[in-house]
Amino acid sequence: MDVKERMAISRQKPRELVPAERIKHFDEVTAGYDHQNAILEAERCLQCKKPKCREGCPIHNDIPRFIRLLREGKIEEAYWADRETNSMPAICSRVCPHEFQCEGACVRGKKGEPVAIGMLERYLVDWMVANGKNLAKSCALPRDRKVAIIGSGPAGMTVAYHLAHAGFPCTIFESLPVLGGMLSVGIPSYRLPRSIIAAEFESLKNCGVKIVTDTVIGRDKSLQQLKDDGFEAVFIAVGAHASRKLGIEGEELDGVYHGVDYLRKINLGEDMNLGQNVVVVGGGNVAIDCARTALRTGSDKVFILYRRTKAEMPASQAEIHHLEEEGVKIEMLAAPVKIHGENGRLNKIECIRMQLGECDTSGRCRPVKIEGSNFMIDADAIVPAISQDVDLEAINGVELERTRWNTLVVDDLTMQASADWIFSGGDTVLGPQTVAKAVFQAKEAAESMIRFLEGRDLKEGRAVAESA
Ligand SMILES: Cc1cc2nc3c(=O)[nH]c(=O)nc-3n(C[C@H](O)[C@H](O)[C@H](O)COP(=O)(O)OP(=O)(O)OC[C@H]3O[C@@H](n4cnc5c(N)ncnc54)[C@H](O)[C@@H]3O)c2cc1C
């Protein structure tokens, strides 16, 4: 096939449940590609000499290689080419914001639609599962130096994956009764089925990784106790789970549910209906997940209040598209200023209109209040989903350097914290970010931890750990 023929193929659409059906439950919305779609989509790739997609991928997966192998019909080989760098392709292919990462960098996106890299990656995993193949390689023989991992999200899972495959016995300590961090208690199952997460943990357990749930490090056990128990290196991956508050009057009223707290409750099985009229505040993935979850739990009229315009929303276009298809409206250029209530329960939200003011060097413009433009909205619930902060309860007892945002300070190259036996990565270091960034940092940290345990130089021969 020549370039002209490749350019003539349009981006293949994955199979999806229709909106009226999918809002009745939490089943996965997107079903992925069949074989024909996958091959056609793979044929769209131009196999660039300097592949921008690879630079755009936070993990730097060798995307052109796995696409080439896929279209040659070598699907198992293509899967392993991807898995060389990606510790969790089944998850990343579903939840990565591809349009800001690999697909955002794809040259085909300049004059049309980029190659659907995420869907192709997912096809590889789907094919492996359908053909009864193992998704992980066998593990190395156990060595005698053990490691503790605090937190079972993507960062903790990735460190466990690499260390277990290098033969180091690992124990993951998790404060919650469920595993997976924000994959399980943040991202709803209609985007990431829980069976996918369970399969990752099954393969970690098969590799000898021990898992201890319902244990809060810093409260039930200290870092020092872990050291005394013989864990020679510790990876801190506690994420960013503290909901940021709006800081307005009335935020303590009943009917106010902060974004990640709300999703955690739902994901842990609590039966919650927020009432008929629900206002979600924010423009990111968390806000969208809250709105779509409220719809699925019985609320009729859900809308999003965002202080900038739709073009500035940090959520991915695919998510915004799904949200609007499901009937959620976005009220742009508006922000809440006060929550009104009666007998301790909210009934109205006072908002103000905004306009875009000065823009910074990246082109992002500051929202500015239009004085006197206040208006009221009747509501049964408000869900502020404006961001999350890191809570470093886990590090009680050991002095570790932190930033002014309360994230942990680590060396950029090695991910080593200010105590030499402690390493960190993911949201604990970056603040709320993405799965792929957590996977990348954790992979770098795992390499450092192996060197540390073997008494080798942590930096020799390594370039600065840089994620896209
Ligand atoms: C609603 C929502 C939707 C998102 N959607 C996307 C998306 O579509 N794509 C994407 O790439 N990213 C998304 N993200 C972000 C992504 O989930 C995170 O960036 C990623 O999970 C960070 O991984 P982590 O391992 O650093 O932390 P986490 O996943 O947060 O895991 C941290 C774990 O540590 C545990 N823990 C905390 N304190 C302790 C303690 N003291 N002792 C023991 N365990 C502890 C927590 O319970 C948790 O299980 C989303 C986040 C949210 C909240």
The ligand as an SDF file (V2000), in Angstrom:
LIG
                    3D

 53 58  0  0  0  0  0  0  0  0999 V2000
  -12.2280   10.0520   38.7060 C   0  0  0  0  0  0  0  0  0  0  0  0
  -10.8730    9.9470   38.0950 C   0  0  0  0  0  0  0  0  0  0  0  0
  -10.7700    9.6860   36.7440 C   0  0  0  0  0  0  0  0  0  0  0  0
   -9.5230    9.5860   36.1580 C   0  0  0  0  0  0  0  0  0  0  0  0
   -9.4560    9.3000   34.8370 N   0  0  0  0  0  0  0  0  0  0  0  0
   -8.2470    9.1070   34.2470 C   0  0  0  0  0  0  0  0  0  0  0  0
   -8.1480    8.7380   32.8890 C   0  0  0  0  0  0  0  0  0  0  0  0
   -9.1390    8.5850   32.2070 O   0  0  0  0  0  0  0  0  0  0  0  0
   -6.9060    8.5530   32.3550 N   0  0  0  0  0  0  0  0  0  0  0  0
   -5.7690    8.6960   33.1030 C   0  0  0  0  0  0  0  0  0  0  0  0
   -4.6670    8.4770   32.5860 O   0  0  0  0  0  0  0  0  0  0  0  0
   -5.8340    9.0720   34.4010 N   0  0  0  0  0  0  0  0  0  0  0  0
   -7.0300    9.2660   34.9830 C   0  0  0  0  0  0  0  0  0  0  0  0
   -7.1150    9.6330   36.3110 N   0  0  0  0  0  0  0  0  0  0  0  0
   -5.8680    9.8330   37.0520 C   0  0  0  0  0  0  0  0  0  0  0  0
   -5.2160    8.4960   37.4310 C   0  0  0  0  0  0  0  0  0  0  0  0
   -6.1880    7.6220   37.9460 O   0  0  0  0  0  0  0  0  0  0  0  0
   -4.1080    8.7390   38.4280 C   0  0  0  0  0  0  0  0  0  0  0  0
   -3.1840    9.6530   37.8680 O   0  0  0  0  0  0  0  0  0  0  0  0
   -3.3690    7.4430   38.7670 C   0  0  0  0  0  0  0  0  0  0  0  0
   -4.2540    6.4870   39.3120 O   0  0  0  0  0  0  0  0  0  0  0  0
   -2.2370    7.7240   39.7710 C   0  0  0  0  0  0  0  0  0  0  0  0
   -1.6660    6.5160   40.1620 O   0  0  0  0  0  0  0  0  0  0  0  0
   -0.9350    6.3640   41.5700 P   0  0  0  0  0  0  0  0  0  0  0  0
   -0.5310    4.9400   41.6600 O   0  0  0  0  0  0  0  0  0  0  0  0
    0.0870    7.4110   41.7000 O   0  0  0  0  0  0  0  0  0  0  0  0
   -2.0500    6.6950   42.6640 O   0  0  0  0  0  0  0  0  0  0  0  0
   -3.4890    6.0790   42.9610 P   0  0  0  0  0  0  0  0  0  0  0  0
   -4.0670    5.4320   41.7890 O   0  0  0  0  0  0  0  0  0  0  0  0
   -4.2390    7.1840   43.5760 O   0  0  0  0  0  0  0  0  0  0  0  0
   -3.2080    4.9650   44.0650 O   0  0  0  0  0  0  0  0  0  0  0  0
   -2.7880    5.2850   45.3580 C   0  0  0  0  0  0  0  0  0  0  0  0
   -3.1800    4.1650   46.2930 C   0  0  0  0  0  0  0  0  0  0  0  0
   -2.5540    4.3570   47.5600 O   0  0  0  0  0  0  0  0  0  0  0  0
   -3.4730    4.0280   48.5840 C   0  0  0  0  0  0  0  0  0  0  0  0
   -3.0410    4.7090   49.8170 N   0  0  0  0  0  0  0  0  0  0  0  0
   -3.1390    6.0260   50.0990 C   0  0  0  0  0  0  0  0  0  0  0  0
   -2.6100    6.2880   51.3140 N   0  0  0  0  0  0  0  0  0  0  0  0
   -2.1670    5.1060   51.7910 C   0  0  0  0  0  0  0  0  0  0  0  0
   -1.5310    4.7300   53.0060 C   0  0  0  0  0  0  0  0  0  0  0  0
   -1.1970    5.6330   53.9330 N   0  0  0  0  0  0  0  0  0  0  0  0
   -1.2180    3.4130   53.1900 N   0  0  0  0  0  0  0  0  0  0  0  0
   -1.5370    2.4750   52.2480 C   0  0  0  0  0  0  0  0  0  0  0  0
   -2.1430    2.7970   51.0800 N   0  0  0  0  0  0  0  0  0  0  0  0
   -2.4380    4.0910   50.8500 C   0  0  0  0  0  0  0  0  0  0  0  0
   -4.7920    4.5330   48.0400 C   0  0  0  0  0  0  0  0  0  0  0  0
   -5.8950    3.9450   48.6930 O   0  0  0  0  0  0  0  0  0  0  0  0
   -4.6660    4.1080   46.5780 C   0  0  0  0  0  0  0  0  0  0  0  0
   -5.1540    2.8010   46.3960 O   0  0  0  0  0  0  0  0  0  0  0  0
   -8.3510    9.7640   36.9320 C   0  0  0  0  0  0  0  0  0  0  0  0
   -8.4590   10.0490   38.2860 C   0  0  0  0  0  0  0  0  0  0  0  0
   -9.7060   10.1380   38.8780 C   0  0  0  0  0  0  0  0  0  0  0  0
   -9.8030   10.4600   40.3290 C   0  0  0  0  0  0  0  0  0  0  0  0
  1  2  1  0
  2  3  1  0
  2 52  2  0
  3  4  2  0
  4  5  1  0
  4 50  1  0
  5  6  2  0
  6  7  1  0
  6 13  1  0
  7  8  2  0
  7  9  1  0
  9 10  1  0
 10 11  2  0
 10 12  1  0
 12 13  2  0
 13 14  1  0
 14 15  1  0
 14 50  1  0
 15 16  1  0
 16 17  1  0
 16 18  1  0
 18 19  1  0
 18 20  1  0
 20 21  1  0
 20 22  1  0
 22 23  1  0
 23 24  1  0
 24 25  2  0
 24 26  1  0
 24 27  1  0
 27 28  1  0
 28 29  2  0
 28 30  1  0
 28 31  1  0
 31 32  1  0
 32 33  1  0
 33 34  1  0
 33 48  1  0
 34 35  1  0
 35 36  1  0
 35 46  1  0
 36 37  1  0
 36 45  1  0
 37 38  2  0
 38 39  1  0
 39 40  1  0
 39 45  2  0
 40 41  1  0
 40 42  2  0
 42 43  1  0
 43 44  2  0
 44 45  1  0
 46 47  1  0
 46 48  1  0
 48 49  1  0
 50 51  2  0
 51 52  1  0
 52 53  1  0
M  END
$$$$
